[in-house]
Amino acid sequence: MKLNRLYSFLKADIEEIEKELEVAIQSDSSLLQEASLHLLQAGGKRIRPVFVLLSAKYGVYDINVVKHAAVSLELMHMASLVHDDVIDDAELRRGKPTIKAQWDNRVAMYTGDYIFARALEYMTHIRVPEAHRILSHTLVELCKGEIAQIQDKYRYDQHLRDYLLRIKRKTALLIAVSCQLGAISSGAPEEVHKRLFNFGYNVGMSYQIIDDILDLTSTEEELGKPAGSDLWQGNITLPVLYAMDDPEVKEKIIRVREESSLGEIQAVIEAIRGTDAIERSYALSKRYLDRALEDLDHLPANKVKRTLKNIANYIGKRKY
Amino acid sequence: MKFIDCNHQANIIHQYVEEQLHHSYLKEYIDHPYIDRDRIHFLLLPFAEANGDISLEEVQWISTAMLLQIALDTHEKVTNSEFDPLKERQLTVLAGVYFSSLYYKILAETDEVDLIAILAKAIKEVNESKISIYKGDHADITALMKTLRKREASIISNFFAFMDDSRWEEVVSDVLVYKKLIQERSSLEETETTSFLQALAKVSLPSAMRESGLLKKKSEGHRHLLSSLDRLIEGVKAAVHRNMEDGGLVAPNLKKIVLELLPYAEPREMTKLYAEEG
């Protein structure tokens, strides 16, 4: 089943968000608009807007209000992708050339900053100060997380907590805040938006762990980039950390450098797959997923709750 | 506010911005961001008639405008060169994002949603202008100069709009353009190419002259570009003088502040006076 079938009752509103995203990137500069559209049309799961809309159903749902938070969060995610592609010198994203590859780094920087500005403009339509305090705090944490990720590259003596803190900042917080801001922007009670934050956080952690597993278990065709790219770039993910419990595999892993050849990387991936690291990673992902489902237990039973549960389960089982 | 008080306020803001910018790991790999004191003084202009110190909230407003400028300037350092060290480039990108998220965080903490929106509009305008100059899509020099003005002054202009005080907008925009042109001139003299110089060459030189090598000193293209820049500098300088001499626009004590800031923009009479005094 496709992810969007799970929330088909939101179809009209999701279409509204898509339209609004296109409006948001309209610019006096044709190149800025073209580059932003290039990114927008590359698609994506739009998971953050979906969480915003679903969570907003716990308050007084008005798409004309809530759409501002949904569009803003997707734009922030998009801006971070453009900047990340410059950081990683990435040529492809979802199988399409990145903005930096299609144009160059400078165009990518201008586009990323432009999209970020549009995201903030949209967000300021939400006139709840708490929403801005939460989101802005999250953005600062996200940046700190990305800086820490660079600091930790090829640092093989890491602890599990370093990894967990990194993925919290990298992925989980923005999903958590998407859920929370949806609820806040529709005036849902505080206990509900805090519960939704926890749900989003746990789903986000599970999602990123699965992402990190797939980097080692999927094919280049499925990923749109070579398998093991994270490891090659020095990002120590959960399966890699677990695999290093085996001293022989650890010996191979710690020799990975930016200069390593594709063949060397493939051999290390094979060695990691030969351990129980993938299974253990799935197990931790499932623990976060279970916690997310427990968070939902405290929310009123309705269609939204069932949908959130289905999405969480889908994320836990996705193959790419 | 007296000049001495303005300096004191500028110091407070400078210090506040310094504290926000501090990040021990970034510090190891990227150049310390440049904090333009002139810009702090310009942002203080709407408060010039206040008695006594400005509030902490106002310090934060001005500081966020400064942080944004620094964020955008930081991203301007990301080049297309394949030879730049990877880690430096990565951290330069992240530093810019970090500084702009700090602007949002500080304003969100003061509940100043309107200023968040106004400064976001400025970021949008600055990036539209930057890409337009980078791609050199101008019909003539006038259009190029209009874009340069937007690139240099959008943050301050939008800040003045937030303060509902547009008295200083024109003079400050002129001064910022003037400063930028002086900087571009020195880049040309150092034979460093910039997107503005390329855009200027495109609208002011015949293509044969552009192809002859702008950066070769004493080449025809180089000489022509230098003289185009000098004409533009003279034009903007004259506009600054006109504004400075307009007593209705610039109150005497503020005129002094701007003159202290901009020795290169002294009114002609004053330059003449110094020359006569030896």
Interface residues (C-beta under 8 A of the other chain):
Chain A: S27 D28 S29 L31 L32 S80 H83 V86 I87 D89 D104 N105 R106 V107 M109 Y110 T111 D113 Y114 F116 A117 R118 L120 E121 M123 T124 R127 P129 H132 R133 L135 S136 H137 L139 V140 L142 C143 K144 E146 I147 I150 Q151 E258
Chain B: H23 Y25 L26 L72 H75 E76 V78 T79 N80 L86 K87 R89 Q90 L91 V93 L94 G96 V97 Y98 S100 S101 L102 Y104 K105 L107 A108 E109 D111 V113 D114 I116 A117 A120 K121 I123 K124 V126 N127 E128 K130 I131 S132 Y134 K135 S195
